Structure formats: structure tokens, C-alpha cells
Amino acid sequence: MAPSAKRLWLLWLLIGSVWAGKAPRDHCLALPDGKPQLYTFHVVAEFPHDPTAFTQGLVFDTRCYENQKECKEVFLESTGMYGKSDVRISHVDSGLIEARTPLDAQWFGEGLARRGDLLYQITWQKPDGFVYSVRDLSRVGSFKTPLADGWGIATDGGLFVISDGSSTLTWVDPDSGFKTVRRVEVTDGGRPVHWLNELEVVRGEVWANVWQTDCIARICPESGRVTGWVLMHGLRAALAARSLPNGGVSMDVLNGIAWDESRRRLFVTGKYWPRVFEVAIEAVNPNKQSNRQLVDSCFTH
């Protein structure tokens, strides 16, 4: 590699590392040529997770209890499958399920987002959603989105962004009856990225699991352009090889992204996974052939 090229590469490795808290935002950060940056990961810590949970939405939170002097880190989680869907609160350190509210058997739970003191859950193949009190998971309302199908949902505290398994993200305003504000198509080099699933807003970007892949897309919300790929290849296989107790079900795909804004921590899990992982990401050479091949696997169509 020529010295000038090496300097440029090192510069972008440095830029790729700022997401961990060394800069205020990573909003819409890509390589100078406009191509997505590529990232690998390493596991920082792992935590127990209910292996019978078909994870559809994951939110990090901290709960402080009136009758206790301590606060607990928890996951707010939405699970799927007909007759088994619920919303639950579980302790990060132990996996203990503190509370859960099941859905009626006619509903298949999907993504989950917190806005203020309320949780919003959407459902599969329907526009219907439900609202819960974050305090005790009591159901306090319902709503309808403009979409016929619900997959992932996230918020920056104002609008919600929703996926429906296509390459389109839709922003809706909960203060105006969930009316559509705008839509963007998610693309990488003009190529649509289909099967956008669970969503999380991370420092101004939308991060999305791509269903049936080991890929997380970092998406610029204004343009829909993929500015980075987090390549999680190998995590699922390594976990499956450990043969941990699985509750009688087999591990399914990577799905579930949670972001701890206060401590800049990223958590991931999957459907029927017995663990949640805290991971850190780092930039890798986007021109290396093996890395490009991994990116190709992020496109299911």
C-alpha cells in the first residue's frame, strides 16, 4: 500500500472508531468515495437470555425501584409467535424476567420502542399496535400504523421509524395519529436493501437487522443510504457450538439491537438465543475481498 493510501486508510480507521464516544455523532458517516464503511466486532460481555424468547424488539433501560436504593439495568423486550407473544422486562445481569404481559393468541408480536414512559409494540402482518406503561407493562392503549405489516420500530424521542420487511423505512408521528411523515428507500450503491427487520436509533443513525443475515445496516435517515455494515458473521455459529440449554428450540436468526446511550454500549441477540452480547465494533478494510464477500451476504435478494 502506498504511503498516501495508507495514511488515508488509517484516517478512516480513526473516523470509524469515533462511534464509541470520541465524537458527538456518527451521523451519516461513510468513506470518502461514498461507499459504506465495514465493521467487525468483538464480544465485550455476555448475559443470560431466555432461549424460548422469539426476540422481535429489544430496548435497554435502567429501572430504579421505590422500595430499594439500587437501580437495575434491564431489557425491555417484545417477543413473537402466535400464542406466545409478549412484552417483558428482564434483568440484564441475570436474565430474570421481572414482568411480562402476553398478547392475545391472534397477535404475533414484533418490534418495540420506548417514548417517554410508554412502550409501543407493533404486530406482524397487521397495522395494529399496542401501548404499555413502562412502569408495570399494563396495556394502556392501542394504535394503527399506515403500514399493512409491522416488523421493526424505533424512535429518537420524537417520531417513530418503522420497517415492514421491505427496503423502505417509514417515519410516523405518534402525536398526529401515526400519520406518515416521510418514507425513504434504503440502498447501498443504488441497490435496495430488503428485509429490514428490528431497528434501533444509534447516535442519529438508524441501525437495522437484515432478516436471514448476520448483517446490521447503518442507515442515514435523511437519504436512506447505507453508510456502514456491521458484519456479525460467526457470532451465531459460535454460540450454537456451545450447546447451551435451549428450552427445546433451535437458535434462529440474529435479531435484536439495543443501545445504552449513557455508556455508549451496544447489545445484540437473536431469536431463541440463550445469550445477549455486549459488543464493540471496529472498522476493517472495505477493499479486502473477503470483507466484500461478507457484504454480499447482506443482500437476500
C-alpha positions as CSV (number, residue, x, y, z in Angstrom):
1,M,0.0,0.0,0.0
2,A,1.4,3.4,-1.0
3,P,2.2,5.8,1.9
4,S,-0.6,8.2,0.9
5,A,-3.1,5.4,0.6
6,K,-2.0,4.0,4.0
7,R,-2.5,7.5,5.6
8,L,-6.0,7.7,4.1
9,W,-6.8,4.2,5.4
10,L,-5.6,5.0,8.9
11,L,-7.6,8.2,8.9
12,W,-10.8,6.3,8.1
13,L,-10.0,3.7,10.7
14,L,-9.8,6.5,13.2
15,I,-13.0,8.0,12.0
16,G,-14.7,4.6,12.1
17,S,-13.8,4.4,15.8
18,V,-15.5,7.6,17.0
19,W,-18.8,5.9,17.4
20,A,-17.7,4.6,20.8
21,G,-17.9,8.1,22.3
22,K,-14.9,10.1,21.0
23,A,-17.1,12.3,18.8
24,P,-20.7,13.6,19.3
25,R,-22.2,11.7,16.5
26,D,-21.5,9.2,13.7
27,H,-24.5,10.6,11.8
28,C,-24.3,9.5,8.1
29,L,-20.6,8.8,8.2
30,A,-19.2,7.0,5.1
31,L,-16.0,6.6,3.3
32,P,-14.7,9.4,1.1
33,D,-15.9,7.7,-2.1
34,G,-19.4,7.3,-0.6
35,K,-19.2,3.6,-0.1
36,P,-20.2,2.1,3.2
37,Q,-17.6,1.6,5.9
38,L,-17.3,-2.0,7.1
39,Y,-17.0,-3.1,10.7
40,T,-16.3,-6.3,12.5
41,F,-17.0,-6.9,16.2
42,H,-15.6,-8.4,19.3
43,V,-17.6,-9.6,22.4
44,V,-17.2,-7.4,25.5
45,A,-19.5,-9.3,27.7
46,E,-22.4,-11.7,27.6
47,F,-25.6,-12.1,29.6
48,P,-28.2,-14.8,30.1
49,H,-31.3,-14.6,27.8
50,D,-34.5,-16.7,27.7
51,P,-33.8,-19.3,25.0
52,T,-37.6,-19.6,24.3
53,A,-38.0,-15.9,23.5
54,F,-38.5,-15.3,19.8
55,T,-37.0,-11.8,20.1
56,Q,-38.6,-9.1,17.9
57,G,-37.7,-5.9,19.7
58,L,-35.1,-5.0,22.3
59,V,-34.6,-1.8,24.3
60,F,-32.0,-1.1,27.0
61,D,-33.3,0.7,30.1
62,T,-32.4,1.4,33.8
63,R,-35.1,1.0,36.4
64,C,-35.0,2.5,39.9
65,Y,-37.3,1.0,42.5
66,E,-39.1,3.0,45.2
67,N,-38.6,0.3,47.8
68,Q,-34.9,-0.2,47.0
69,K,-31.9,2.0,47.0
70,E,-30.4,0.5,43.9
71,C,-31.3,0.7,40.2
72,K,-31.2,-2.2,37.8
73,E,-30.2,-2.4,34.2
74,V,-33.0,-4.1,32.2
75,F,-34.0,-5.0,28.8
76,L,-37.5,-4.2,27.5
77,E,-38.3,-6.9,25.0
78,S,-41.1,-7.8,22.6
79,T,-41.4,-11.5,21.6
80,G,-43.3,-13.1,18.7
81,M,-45.1,-16.3,17.7
82,Y,-48.8,-16.8,17.8
83,G,-50.0,-17.7,21.3
84,K,-46.5,-16.9,22.8
85,S,-46.0,-13.2,22.1
86,D,-45.5,-10.8,24.9
87,V,-43.8,-7.7,26.2
88,R,-41.4,-8.3,29.1
89,I,-38.8,-6.7,31.4
90,S,-35.7,-8.8,32.2
91,H,-32.6,-8.0,34.2
92,V,-29.5,-7.6,32.1
93,D,-27.1,-9.3,34.6
94,S,-29.2,-12.4,35.4
95,G,-31.8,-12.7,32.6
96,L,-34.5,-12.8,35.3
97,I,-37.9,-11.9,33.9
98,E,-39.3,-9.3,36.2
99,A,-42.6,-8.8,34.5
100,R,-44.4,-9.8,31.3
101,T,-47.7,-9.0,29.6
102,P,-48.9,-11.5,27.0
103,L,-50.6,-10.7,23.7
104,D,-53.9,-12.5,22.8
105,A,-53.3,-15.5,20.6
106,Q,-54.5,-13.7,17.4
107,W,-51.5,-11.3,17.6
108,F,-47.9,-12.0,16.6
109,G,-45.6,-9.5,18.4
110,E,-43.0,-7.6,16.5
111,G,-40.8,-4.5,17.2
112,L,-40.8,-2.4,20.4
113,A,-39.8,1.2,21.1
114,R,-39.9,3.4,24.2
115,R,-41.1,7.0,24.1
116,G,-41.3,8.7,27.4
117,D,-43.0,6.5,29.9
118,L,-44.7,4.4,27.3
119,L,-43.8,1.3,25.2
120,Y,-45.1,0.9,21.7
121,Q,-45.3,-2.6,20.2
122,I,-46.3,-3.4,16.6
123,T,-47.5,-6.6,15.1
124,W,-46.8,-8.9,12.2
125,Q,-48.9,-8.7,9.0
126,K,-51.2,-6.1,10.6
127,P,-51.3,-2.3,11.1
128,D,-52.2,-2.7,14.8
129,G,-50.0,-1.8,17.7
130,F,-50.3,-1.7,21.5
131,V,-49.2,0.8,24.1
132,Y,-47.9,-0.2,27.6
133,S,-46.9,1.6,30.7
134,V,-43.1,1.2,31.1
135,R,-43.6,1.1,34.9
136,D,-45.6,-2.1,35.1
137,L,-46.3,-3.2,31.5
138,S,-50.1,-2.6,31.9
139,R,-51.7,-2.1,28.5
140,V,-52.9,1.5,28.3
141,G,-53.9,1.9,24.6
142,S,-53.7,0.8,21.0
143,F,-52.9,2.4,17.7
144,K,-52.7,1.8,13.9
145,T,-49.8,2.5,11.7
146,P,-50.2,3.3,8.0
147,L,-48.4,0.0,7.1
148,A,-50.1,-3.3,6.5
149,D,-47.3,-5.2,8.2
150,G,-45.1,-4.4,11.2
151,W,-41.5,-5.6,11.6
152,G,-39.3,-3.1,13.4
153,I,-39.9,0.2,15.3
154,A,-37.6,2.7,16.9
155,T,-37.6,6.3,17.9
156,D,-35.2,9.2,18.6
157,G,-37.7,10.5,21.2
158,G,-39.9,12.3,18.6
159,L,-41.1,10.4,15.5
160,F,-41.1,6.7,15.1
161,V,-39.4,4.9,12.3
162,I,-41.0,1.6,11.2
163,S,-39.9,-1.3,8.9
164,D,-42.2,-3.8,7.2
165,G,-39.7,-6.3,5.8
166,S,-39.2,-4.3,2.6
167,S,-36.4,-1.9,1.7
168,T,-38.5,1.1,2.9
169,L,-38.4,2.9,6.2
170,T,-41.4,4.9,7.2
171,W,-41.5,7.8,9.7
172,V,-44.7,8.4,11.5
173,D,-45.8,11.0,14.1
174,P,-47.5,9.5,17.2
175,D,-48.8,12.9,18.1
176,S,-50.9,13.1,14.9
177,G,-52.5,9.7,14.9
178,F,-49.4,7.9,13.5
179,K,-49.7,9.7,10.1
180,T,-46.9,9.2,7.7
181,V,-44.3,12.0,7.8
182,R,-41.9,10.6,5.1
183,R,-40.5,7.4,3.6
184,V,-37.1,6.5,2.3
185,E,-35.8,3.6,0.4
186,V,-32.7,2.0,1.9
187,T,-29.9,1.4,-0.6
188,D,-26.3,0.6,-0.9
189,G,-24.8,1.9,-4.1
190,G,-28.2,2.2,-5.6
191,R,-29.1,-1.4,-4.7
192,P,-32.1,-1.8,-2.4
193,V,-31.6,-3.5,0.9
194,H,-34.6,-5.7,1.5
195,W,-35.9,-7.5,4.7
196,L,-35.2,-4.6,7.1
197,N,-36.2,-6.0,10.4
198,E,-35.5,-4.9,14.0
199,L,-34.5,-1.2,14.3
200,E,-32.5,1.0,16.8
201,V,-31.6,4.6,16.6
202,V,-27.9,4.9,17.5
203,R,-26.4,8.4,17.6
204,G,-28.6,9.8,14.9
205,E,-28.4,6.8,12.6
206,V,-30.9,4.1,12.1
207,W,-29.4,0.6,12.6
208,A,-31.3,-2.3,11.2
209,N,-31.0,-6.1,11.3
210,V,-31.4,-7.5,7.9
211,W,-33.5,-10.7,8.2
212,Q,-31.9,-14.0,7.5
213,T,-28.4,-12.5,7.5
214,D,-25.7,-11.7,10.0
215,C,-25.6,-8.1,9.0
216,I,-26.6,-4.8,10.6
217,A,-27.0,-1.9,8.3
218,R,-26.1,1.6,9.5
219,I,-28.5,3.9,7.6
220,C,-28.6,7.7,7.1
221,P,-32.2,8.6,7.9
222,E,-32.3,11.6,5.5
223,S,-31.2,9.7,2.4
224,G,-31.7,6.1,3.2
225,R,-28.2,5.4,2.1
226,V,-26.3,2.6,3.9
227,T,-23.2,4.3,5.4
228,G,-21.9,1.2,7.1
229,W,-22.2,-2.5,7.5
230,V,-21.6,-4.2,10.9
231,L,-20.7,-7.7,9.9
232,M,-21.7,-10.1,12.8
233,H,-20.7,-13.2,11.0
234,G,-19.6,-16.0,13.3
235,L,-21.4,-14.9,16.4
236,R,-24.4,-17.2,16.0
237,A,-22.4,-20.2,14.9
238,A,-20.0,-19.8,17.9
239,L,-22.9,-19.6,20.3
240,A,-24.7,-22.6,18.8
241,A,-21.5,-24.6,19.1
242,R,-21.5,-24.2,22.9
243,S,-24.7,-26.3,23.2
244,L,-26.2,-24.2,25.9
245,P,-29.6,-25.2,27.3
246,N,-32.1,-24.1,24.6
247,G,-35.5,-24.8,26.1
248,G,-36.2,-27.4,23.4
249,V,-36.0,-25.0,20.4
250,S,-33.2,-24.3,17.9
251,M,-31.5,-20.9,17.6
252,D,-32.8,-18.7,14.9
253,V,-31.5,-15.6,13.2
254,L,-29.7,-12.6,14.6
255,N,-32.4,-10.1,15.6
256,G,-32.3,-7.5,18.4
257,I,-30.3,-4.3,18.8
258,A,-30.2,-2.3,22.0
259,W,-28.2,0.9,22.6
260,D,-27.2,2.3,26.0
261,E,-26.7,6.0,25.2
262,S,-25.3,6.9,28.6
263,R,-22.4,4.4,28.5
264,R,-22.2,4.0,24.7
265,R,-22.8,0.3,24.8
266,L,-24.2,-1.9,22.0
267,F,-26.1,-5.1,22.7
268,V,-27.3,-7.7,20.2
269,T,-29.1,-11.0,20.4
270,G,-31.3,-13.2,18.3
271,K,-34.5,-15.2,18.1
272,Y,-34.3,-18.1,20.6
273,W,-30.7,-17.2,21.6
274,P,-29.6,-18.1,25.1
275,R,-27.4,-15.1,25.4
276,V,-27.4,-11.3,24.8
277,F,-24.0,-9.9,23.9
278,E,-22.4,-6.6,24.5
279,V,-20.2,-6.0,21.5
280,A,-17.8,-3.3,20.3
281,I,-17.2,-2.7,16.7
282,E,-14.1,-1.6,14.8
283,A,-13.6,-0.6,11.2
284,V,-12.0,-3.1,8.7
285,N,-10.6,-2.7,5.2
286,P,-13.6,-2.2,2.9
287,N,-11.5,-3.2,-0.1
288,K,-10.4,-6.6,1.2
289,Q,-12.1,-9.3,-0.9
290,S,-13.2,-11.5,2.0
291,N,-14.9,-8.5,3.6
292,R,-16.7,-7.6,0.4
293,Q,-17.9,-11.2,0.1
294,L,-19.4,-10.9,3.6
295,V,-21.2,-7.7,2.5
296,D,-22.6,-9.6,-0.5
297,S,-24.3,-12.0,2.0
298,C,-26.2,-9.0,3.4
299,F,-28.4,-8.9,0.3
300,T,-31.0,-11.6,0.4
301,H,-32.5,-10.6,-3.0
